[in-house]
Amino acid sequence: MLTDLPAIVDLHALLVSNERREGYDPDADPRWSRSIEARRYFEKRVSGDEGIALVAVHEAMVVGYLLGGPRPGASPAVGLESVFVAPASRRLGAATALVRAFLEWCDASSLRPITVAVAPANAGAVRLYEALGFAPRTLILERRG
């Protein structure tokens, strides 16, 4: 729902800040989350026009979100693009519930393959995805500087 958009934007900014701080993505820019480009992207997911946006609610507050949609390229694929749960609301099963709901949406839409990119050092996320049936397939190495 579009009413969830402000919470998704705020949580996405927290995700990007966390990825930068933890070294998962040192080039991540938390300001992007509040850009016009980001708003268009979020709106396409939230509206269902291009993908899906899901939220996790705890005690009447949005505490997590997931965004996913078609991956551009030669072969059709769908990607889990981002998922984040506020630190104070972790360990309640919200991320697992979000990913399961996303997988159900993919199944209902007959979308395959389902991909997710995750920083190898993000052990918690890797464990979550592996527990839900994802397996490593491609390793991308990057040289900086």
Backbone hydrogen bonds, N-H to C=O, Kabsch-Sander energy under -0.5 kcal/mol:
donor,donor_aa,acceptor,acceptor_aa,energy
4,D,1,M,-2.0
5,L,2,L,-1.4
8,I,4,D,-2.3
9,V,5,L,-2.6
10,D,6,P,-2.4
11,L,7,A,-2.6
12,H,8,I,-2.8
13,A,9,V,-2.3
14,L,10,D,-1.8
15,L,11,L,-2.5
16,V,12,H,-2.7
17,S,13,A,-2.3
18,N,14,L,-2.6
19,E,15,L,-2.8
20,R,16,V,-2.1
21,R,17,S,-2.7
22,E,18,N,-2.8
23,G,20,R,-0.9
24,Y,19,E,-1.3
25,D,19,E,-2.0
28,A,25,D,-2.0
32,W,29,D,-1.8
33,S,30,P,-0.7
34,R,31,R,-1.5
35,S,32,W,-2.4
39,R,35,S,-2.3
40,R,36,I,-2.3
41,Y,37,E,-2.1
42,F,38,A,-3.2
43,E,39,R,-2.8
44,K,40,R,-2.0
45,R,41,Y,-1.6
46,V,42,F,-3.2
47,S,43,E,-2.6
48,G,44,K,-0.6
48,G,45,R,-0.5
49,D,44,K,-0.6
50,E,44,K,-2.1
51,G,48,G,-0.6
52,I,68,G,-2.9
54,L,66,L,-2.6
56,A,64,G,-2.4
58,H,61,M,-2.7
61,M,58,H,-1.3
63,V,56,A,-2.9
63,V,61,M,-0.6
64,G,56,A,-1.3
65,Y,84,F,-2.2
66,L,54,L,-2.2
67,L,82,S,-2.7
68,G,52,I,-2.2
69,G,79,G,-2.1
71,R,77,A,-2.8
78,V,113,P,-2.7
79,G,69,G,-3.4
80,L,115,T,-3.1
81,E,67,L,-1.8
81,E,79,G,-1.0
82,S,67,L,-1.8
84,F,65,Y,-2.1
86,A,63,V,-3.3
89,S,86,A,-2.3
90,R,87,P,-1.3
92,L,89,S,-0.6
97,A,93,G,-2.4
98,L,94,A,-2.6
99,V,95,A,-2.6
100,R,96,T,-2.6
101,A,97,A,-2.3
102,F,98,L,-2.2
103,L,99,V,-2.6
104,E,100,R,-2.2
105,W,101,A,-2.1
106,C,102,F,-2.5
107,D,103,L,-2.5
108,A,104,E,-2.7
109,S,105,W,-1.7
110,S,106,C,-0.5
110,S,107,D,-1.1
111,L,106,C,-2.5
112,R,110,S,-0.5
115,T,78,V,-2.7
115,T,113,P,-0.5
117,A,80,L,-0.6
122,N,119,A,-2.2
123,A,121,A,-2.0
126,V,122,N,-2.4
127,R,123,A,-2.6
128,L,124,G,-2.1
129,Y,125,A,-2.7
130,E,126,V,-2.6
131,A,127,R,-2.5
132,L,128,L,-1.1
133,G,130,E,-1.7
134,F,129,Y,-2.5
140,I,138,T,-0.5
141,L,139,L,-0.6
144,R,142,E,-0.5
